[in-house]
Amino acid sequence: MNAVTRPTPSHFGIYVTDIDRMVEFYTKVFGLTVTDRGQGRTFKNELVFMSATENQHHQLVLASGRPKEATFSTVMQISFTVPTIQAIRDIKADALERGATAMRGLNHGNALSIYFSDPEGNTVEVYIDTPFYVAQPHGDPLDLDKSDEELMRETEAICRRDPTFMPVADWQEKFKRSTSLA
């Protein structure tokens, strides 16, 4: 059970057209584990539950039922955090190999991200947090061909030029103070 003190986002679900292809994409690209699979009793769609941790039964649910002719996904984005910049590079290569399209990178200051469309057109973000805060939205180009050290130096320089810059630890303290007043 997750310890939370207030409502906290925990998982997401998307409708898919080809459930087997999408299970393969998310298990192979992100290493998610299928935790359960079956047809709902009241929700008569096939459901596949997946997680990256033993602490949550599911973090992603795929549901059959998306029409093949659907041209627009109602999912704004599905975001995955990773532990290293190299993990972003690895996922980028793997996702492209498995049918991802529209690959692009953005340096948000507070995070380094890639965005792409999965095989059914849902927008996926893969990111790593940085130790910096700048007001969002913020997006500079991200060149993953640069070394990790060069990317972090460049990110810090970009952030320090922004008048909203502060170390993320300061932003977290400010957040805690503002939520304790509510």
Secondary structure, DSSP 8 states (H G I E B T S, - for coil): ----SS-----EEEEES-HHHHHHHHHHHH--EEEEEEE-SSS-SEEEEEESSTT-S-SEEEEE---TT--S-S---EEEE-S-HHHHHHHHHHHHHTT-EEEEEEE-SSEEEEEEE-TTS-EEEEEEE-SEE--SS--EE--TTS-HHHHHHHHHHHHHHSTT-EEHHHHHHHHHHHHH--
